[in-house]
């Protein structure tokens, strides 16, 4: 499972309490011993519990992970516990509840999305786009993996993905087709994927040697026709459906025979419902 690096956790702690917890300091509670418990209020796919434990350690408390990322939690199950000075617990709690709720929400949506899609095709993959809110990419990526998904691409540096706002700069589609072999040689260790505007374009791209074709916002019926024609032409070609892909149409789109459903929908929705309590440490 992906590990979020210390500099990210340090940044999250710093933005939450740049000068410590003023309330605990004012009330004289900073050094009082206490305990913190995070529990699931609903069934969920857990993500972020390892990062939460590290946040508590960084703030001066001791923590224990009860359910790791990538495992299901049932209602009322304990996810993470910690004990230490109350000032440390309050700072870590504020950071940690956001990590757990947002990450587990994405992981749970990813899992539901995958289950829905696999009703249409057992081997289809769910790929999350890189359309995350700025500053949240690492945690969002871990949540997608925890839920059983994959990343369409983590950023612009890892895959050649050609859209119409790239092809608009070439005199014609034929000029673009002629250049595909040269472009592939310039990025020979990377997949070369192009979004096609029509079946004719897709067939020409397949013959030119691209590694994959992406289709945007096609109906399931039209997508199925395109998939069948391209499978006959090049069975190994990677085929991706994108644009408007949701949990509700995932099965129908998957049944067309595409390899991947690319979506940003799993990032947006209700956070997981998690309770957090801070209590005095009883001897």
N, C-alpha and C positions, 0 to 999 in steps of 0.2 A: 504494500500500500504506500502511496506517495507520502512523503514527509515534508511538511511545511517548515522552511528554514527559520532559524532563530531571529534573523533580522526582521522578518515579517511579524513574528510574535512580539518582538520588542516594540515595533511601531504601533501595533494594536494596543499594547499596554500603555505606551507613552501618550497616545491620543486620548485614551480613556481617563488617565489620571496624571497629567503632566507635572502636577505638584503634590501628588499624594491624595488621599481621601480626606477632604476638609471636614466632612461630617464626623467621621470616626475620631479624627484628631480633636475636634472641638468638644466632643462628648467624653473624651478621655478613654476611648475604647481600643485604641490602636494595638495595645499589647495584651488585651484580654484573650484567653484561649477560646477557640470556637471550632465548630464543625460546619461543613457545607455538604449538602446532598442534592444531586440532580436526579430527577425521576421523569420517566416518560408518562405523559398524560393520555397517550394514545399509542396504538401500534405504529411503529416507524422503523425505517432503515436508518441505523445510527451512522453518523459521520462527525468527526471532529473531537472525539473523546480523548485521543492521544494528545492533541494540541491543547485541550483544556487542562490536562494533567501537567503539561509543561508550563503553561501559564501560571498555574498555582505554585509550582516549584520556583519559577522566576520571581514571583512576588513574595516568597518566603514561607510557603506552606508545603505540606506533604499531601500528595494526592494518590488515589488509586482508581484505575480504570476497571469498571465492572463489565461493560459491554464495549468491545472495540469497534472501530469503523468497519462497515461492511457486514455487520450482523444485525439481525432483527431484534427489536425490543418490544415487549408486550406492555400493555397499560400497567402502570405502577411499578415497573421494573426500574431498579437503580442503575444509572448510567455511569456516574462518577461520584466519588466522595473525596473530601479533603479535610484536613485539620491544620490549625495554626493560628497565628495572631489575627484578631478580628480585622485590623486594618488591611492586612494582606488578603484575607478572605473576601472583603468587600470589593477591592480593586479587581481581583481575579474573577470574582463572580460576574461583575458587569461585562467583562470581556468574554467570559466563557459562555454565558447564556446566549449571546449573539452567535458565537461560533457554532454551538450545538443546534440551536433552533434553525438558523439559516442553512447550514450544511446538511443537517438531517432532513430538512424540507426538500432540498434539491435531490438528495439521495433517494428519498422515498418517492418523489415524482418520477425519477429515472427508473426505478424498479417497476412502478405501476405502468409506465410507458412501455418498458421492455416486455412485460407480461402481456400487455394489450397487443403489441406488434407481433409477438410470437404466436398469437392466435391465428394470424394470417400466414406466417412463414416462420418455422422454428429456428432457422439459421440467420434471420435478419439481425442486423446490428443497429443500435441507436447511437448516433454520433452527435454530441453537443457542439454547437458552433462556438466561435470565440466572442460572441456578443454578450459578454459579461459586463456588469457595472465596473467601471475603472477601479482598480485596486483590489478586486476580489477574485482575480483569475486563479490564484493558487488554491484557495479554499473551494471554489466552484469546481475546479478540475478534480480535486480529491473526492468531492461529493458525487460527481458523475461516475467516477471509477467505483466508489463504494456501492452505488446503486446498480452496477453491472453494465453501465454504458461505456462509451469510448469518446474520444475527442475528435471532432471533424478536423480540427487543427488547433493547436494551442496558441498559435500566433502566425504572423505573416512570413516568418523566416523558415518554416519547416516544410511547406508544400507549395508547389506551383498550382494555383487555382485561378483559372482565367475566366473573367466575367465579361459582359458586354461593354463595361466601361474600360476594359483593356482593348478589346477588339475594335472599338470605335476609332482607334488611332491608326488603323491599317487601311489602305486604299480599298481593299475588297476582302471578302471571305477567302477567295482563292489565294490571295497573297499570304494570308495567315496560314492556310493549309500547307503551302510550300515551305514555310519556315519551321513547321513542327519538328522535323528531325534535328535541325540545328539547335532549337531550344531544348529539346530533350537531352542532347549531348552536353549542353551547358549546365544542366542540373541532373546529371546522370544517376545520382544516388537518391533522387527524390521522385515521388509520383508526379506525373504531369496530367492534371485533370482540367477539363474545359466544360463550362456550362453551355449547353446547346440550346438554340432558340427553336429548332425544328428537328424533325426526324431526318430530313435530308442533310442538315448540318451534322447531326450526330453520326450518320453513316459515313460522311466524308472524313470526320475526325477519327473515327474508328479505323478507317483504311489508312489514315496518315500515321497511325501508331500511338495515339495518346493512350495513357494508362487507364483513364476513367472518364465517364461522361456524367455530368450532373444535370438534372432536369428541375426546373423551377415552376411550382404551382400548376402542375399538370393534373387533370382529373385522373382517377384510377383507370378508367377505360382507355384514355389516350396513353397513359403511362404503360399499361399492359401491352398495347400494340407496339410501342417503341422498344420495350424490353425484349419482346419476342423477336423482332427484326434484328436487333443488335446481338442477341444471343446466337441467332443463326449465322451472323456475320463473324463475330468473335466471341466465343463462349467465355473466355477468361476475362473479358472487359469488366472493369469495376463500374457498377451502375448505382447512382445515388439519386434519391428523391429529396428535394428540399423545398422550402417555401410553403407555409401554411400547414405544416405537419403537426398534428396534435395527438393527444392520447385517444381522442374519439375517432380519428380516421386512420390511425396507425395500422390496424389490422388489414384494412382494405388496401392501403398503399403497399404494405408488405406482401400481400398476396399477388401483386403484379410481378414479383420475381426480382425486384431490386435487391442489391446487397446491403444497402445502408439507407436509413432514414436520418437525415440531418435536420436538427431542430434547435431552436433557442427556447422553446416553450418550457422546458424543464427548469429553467432558471427563475421563472416568474410564477409566483403563487404564494400560498400561505406557508409561513414557517412552521416547522414541527412544534407541537405544543408540549413544552417541557417545564416542570416545576423546579424551583430552586429555593432551598431553605438554608438559613444561617442560624445556628443555635449555640448557646454556651456549651463548652466542653464539660461534660459531667464526669467527675472523678469516681 
